[in-house]
Amino acid sequence: MLPIIGLLSPKLKLFVQGRKTVFEVLEKRIESEDQIIWFHCASLGEYEQGVPVMEELKERYPNYKLLVTFFSPSGYEIKKNSKLVDIITYLPIDTKKNAQRFVELVNPKLSVFVKYEFWPNYLNALKANDTPISIISAAFREDQSFFKWYGGFMRNALQKVEHFFVQDATSKNLLETAGFTNVTISGDTRFDRVSHQIEMDNKVDFISNFTDNRLCVVIGSSWPEDEEVFVDFINQAPKDVCFIVAPHEIKDSGVQKLKQKLTSKTVLFSEKEGKSLKEYSIFIMNTIGYLSRVYSYGDIAYVGGAMGTSGLHNILEPATFGIPIVIGQNFDKFREAKQLQKLAGLFSVTNATEFTRIMNKLIENKKFRQQTGMIAGHFINSNTGATNTIIEYLSKKLE
């Protein structure tokens, strides 16, 4: 049915079309003597979690090739040309035939699944091939099928996993209750990933020209539901405050709708050439690839996704730069957001009035803003180290 549905959805069309040539690509790119480490990532977020581990393995074992598979087009399309990875493809649909063919062709020396996605046929095929299987940065919840009376099939699939590296004690306890003892609390590799960002060169010349030493609010990965919260505030904000808005969807129709709502002088990334950017109050990033560096220019961050049902986006990227964070109200499934809120480094709002109240306080009270930002930065630093724990284990499988 997927090809038919793909006629109605461009994303599903990519999902279908991208899988048609996977085996052909693998046959061309893999030599019989190649030693391969396979990482599977559901989408872009899971890829970013896997990067610190991939980088360390690449440095320690340069003779191995890294293969990364994606389930989602939103991950594959953005990272398909990554220089870190040797081969990037979609993961063929989890049928017994596909899984057996894939594992036979790749013959991975090690397989690593990042956070989510437990495909039973692939796990069975890897086990039959004697390939060690690890899950890293995993986060389990009580409402998942593994821990229900009807979840025997999925629990059986998890039996093929050699070791689980989980983010927290809750996940470990749930697995142990289900009979799994091969579990280590390592933490979340995303903290390692974002902590490295602050060590990089984050300068972006056109952003420097735009901010021009003004207090800057960065609105990252926003959706239309988020716009309902922040647009009125931006339109009434003090003149000495500038805003960078990076919408999650950058289709021209959506970007133009957002621009029309804004009454202050606004410039788009796509029309910045030849303009004196410091004369504008709002910069809309209708492009991708800059957001992690743009956060370094922020004094305050609003991270989108939690005002609706799309899911909260990455709060760790702004937190690593030691700035306070504001989000929407739907974040129950996001452990790091709940932790940072308890520490008072993050604030949740439910409507435009609450957004205005907290933003005014953060803008007007420099001491409050800086103290909140310090909490966010310390939160990142105190949670690093997951990569070392995982690498210590994986290295034993390759030596």
Buried (B, 14 or more C-beta within 10 A) or exposed (E): EEEEEBEEEEEBBBBBEBBEEBBEEBEEBBEEEBEBBBBBBBBBBBBBBBBBBBBBBBEEBEEBBBBBBBBBBBBBBBBBEBEBBBBBBBBBBBEEEBBBBBBEEBBBBBBBBBBBBBBBBBBBBBBEBEBBBBBBBBBBEEEEEBBEEEBEEBBEBBEBBBBBBBBBEBBBBBBEEBEBEEBBBBBBBBBBBBBBBBEEEBEBEBBEBBBEEBBBBBBBBBBBBBBBBBBBBBEEBEEEBBBBBBBBEBEEEBBEEBBEEBEBEBBBBEEBEEEEBBEBBBBBBBEEEBBBBBBBBBBBBBBBBBBBEBBBBBBBBBBBBBBBBBBBEBBEEBBBBEBBBEEEBBBBBEEBEBBBEBBEBBBEEEEEBBEBBBBBBBBBEEBBBBBBBBBEBBBEBBE
